[in-house]
Amino acid sequence: MGFRILLSFASLVAHLAFGFSVPATRSISGVQIDHHRSSHQSPSLSQFEETDILSIRGGSSGGSSMSSTSVDVEERDSPKFGGVIASAWGSLGVIMILMKAIIRVFPIAVEPFRVDSRVLTAFELTAYILTCLFFAYAEGYKGFSLKFAPLVVSRSRTLKPGSSPFLHILLGPLYSMGLFHATRKRMIVSWSVTIGVAGIVAAVKRLPYPWRNIIDAGVVVGLSWGSLSILLLYLKSFFTSAHMDPALPKKEL
């Protein structure tokens, strides 16, 4: 009897070293089910020991398949270190691009509020506020939160060393923006937006004071909203399983 308990304890410790594959509630329910099935028989100590050990290892033959399936799912869904670094470079690289634009435009946006600048009229101040609100909604919420940020995060999460081409990882931010290796529609939209924004920036530079400053203030608000949206959505992607279309070529879908 003592040798049997010692052997059971050694097996229990060995299996604990590899971690639990099934929650404790399953083992309890398994014991209760066995108890109801054999309500007229009093289970012996060896039966309880066998049940406990099988519960820790994942159950009997049916439970073992369930346990191995859950382990496979966890191994497949859990991000590896290399994948985390690659996806971080993709998403955070886009944020770096946006932050560089914000830093460059911000001094111009706040120029009307400097002491040595001409004070804005009531009409110009109203235009300043309304422009910021418009960019927050149109560019920040509609453009970034609903469309661009999910695209960047979903594409960056497909970057995995070993399976992704080296060029995709090297140009992670551009890849995440959908500028290459995407559906034809996605690449047309991405390149059109990029070229269009560059053209608008060139045109805004020719505007007189304070209208250039007003537009730049809206741009700062929109890009700041977008940067925060990408960051929060990227962090959220590690805790939720919401599907986001990465707009990959059809042959890879």
N, C-alpha and C positions, 0 to 999 in steps of 0.2 A: 504493500500500500504506500509506504513512504517513498519507494523507488518510483512508483507511478506518478505521485505528486511532483517529485523532483524533475522527472522527465517532462511533464506537462509545463512546469514553470520554465524550464530551459527552452522549450519550443515557443512559449509565449514571449519570452525575452527576444528570441531570434526574430520572430515575426514583427515585433514592435520596432526593431531596428530598421525595417524596411518601410514602416509607416502603415497607417490604417488605410485600407482601400475601400471600406464600407463604413458609413456612419454607425455610431453605437446603437441608434434606434432600430436599425435593421436586425442587429443581432438579438435585441430584446424581443422584437416582433417574431423573429424566427423561433426563439425559445417558446414564446407563447403559443405559436402555431403548433409546434411539436407537442406541447402540453395538451392542447385541445384534441389533437389527433389521437393521442394515447392517454386519454383521460382516465382509463381504467387500469393503466399501468404506471407504477411509480418509477421514474427514470433513475437509473443508477448514477453513481459518481462518474463512471467512465463515459456515459452518454453526455453528461453536462460538459465534461472536459473536451470531448470530441466536438460538441456543438460550439463551444467557446472558441476553440482553436480554428475551426472552419470559418466561424464568423469573422475572426481577425484576418484570416487569409483571404476572405472574399466569399465565403459560403461554400456550398457543395458544388456539384457540377454545373447547375444552372447559375448559381451565384458567382462562380468563377468566371463564366463568360461575361456576366454583367460587370464584374470587377475589372476584368481586363479591358472591356470596352470603355469604362469610365476612365481608366488610366490612359488609354490611347487618346481619348478626347482631351484630357487634361494636358498630355504631352503635346498634342497638336495645337491646342488653343493657347497654351502658356507661351508668351513671347520669350525668345532666347536673347542672350546679351547682344550678339551680333545684329540680330534683327532690330532690337531696340535702338542701337546706335545708328543703324542705317535709316530707320524711320525718323529718328530725332533729327538727323542731318537733313532729311527731306522737309519736314514740317518747320523746324526751327530755322532752317536756312531761308525759307520763304519769309518768316517773321523778321529775320535779319535784313532782308532786302527792303521790306516795308519800313522797318525802323530807320534804315539809312535815309529813305525818302522823307520820313517824318522829321528827322533831325535837320535835314537840309532845308525844309520848308517852314519849320516852326518859327524861326526868328522873323521871317517875313509875315507870318500870320499874326504875330503879337506886336508887330511894329506900330500899329495905330494906338496902342496903349502905352507907348513910351512917352516920357516927359517931353522929349524934344520933337515929338511928332504932332502933326495937326490933329486936333480933336475931331472925332467923327461927329457929323450932324445926326439929328434924330433919325432921318431917313437912312443914312448910311449905317448907323448902329442897328436899326431894325433889319436891314438887309444882311448885316453881319450875322445876327442871331438866327434869322430864318435860313440862311445858307448853311450854317452849322447843323441845324435841325434837319434840313433836307438831305444833306450828305450822310448824316447819321442814319436816316431811314433808308434812303435809296442805295447808297454805297455800302454802309455798314451792315444794316440788317438784311435788306433784300439781296444785295450783291455778295457780301461776305458770309454772313451767318447761314443763309439758306442755300447758297450755291458754291461759292469759291472755297470756303473753309472745309466743308465736307469733302470736296474733291481733293484738296491738298492732303488732308489727313488720310483718306482712304487710299490714295495712291502711294503715299509715303509708307503706309503699313504693308504694302506689297513688296517693299525693298528688303531682300533677304540675302545676305552674303552666301555664296555657294550656288544659289539658284537664279539670282538676278544677274544680268550682265554687269560687268565692272563699270561700263560707261553710264549705266542707269544710276548706280550708286554714287559715282564720282560727280555726276550732274544731278544729284538728288533733288535740290530745290526746283530746277527747271523741269525735271521729270514729274515732280509732284504738282507743278502748275499745269501739266498737260500740254507742254510745248512740243513734246515728241513722244513716240511710242504710245499713242492713244488712238481712239476712234477718229475717223476723218472729221466728223462734226465737232468733236472736242478740240482738235487741233486748230480748226478754222476759227472757232470761238476764242480760244486762248490767244492765238496770234493776232486776231482782229482787235481784241481788247487791249493787248500789249501795245500794238502800233497806234491804236486810237488814243490811249492814255498819253503816249509820247507826243502825239500831235496836239492834244489838248494842253499839255504842259508847255509846249513851245508857243502856243497861241496865248496862254495866260500870262506868260512873261512879258508880252507886249502891252498888257493892260496898264493904264495909269493908276496912280495911288488914288483911293484906297481899294479899288476894285480887284486888283491882283491880290491884295492882302486878304480881302473877303473870301475870294475863291480858295486861296491857299489855306485859310482857316477851316473851310469845309473839308478840304482834302485831308488835313491833319486829323480832324474828327473821324472821317471815314476810314482812314488807314489805321488809326488807333483802335477803332472798333474791330476792324478786320484782324489785326494782330492778336488782340485779346480773344477773339472768336476762335482762331486757329489754335492758340495755346490751350484754351479750355477744352476744345473738342479733342485735341490730341491726348490730353491727360484723361479725358473721359473715355476714350477708346480702349483704355486698358482695363476698364471696369465694367463696360457694357458690351453687348454683342450685337448692337444695332448695325444692320447692313447698310453700307454706303457704296454706291456704284463708283468704281475707280476708273470707268471709261477706258478700259483696256481694249486692244484689238480683239475682234470676235474670236479669232483662233485660240486666244488664251482664256476665254470666258468659260 
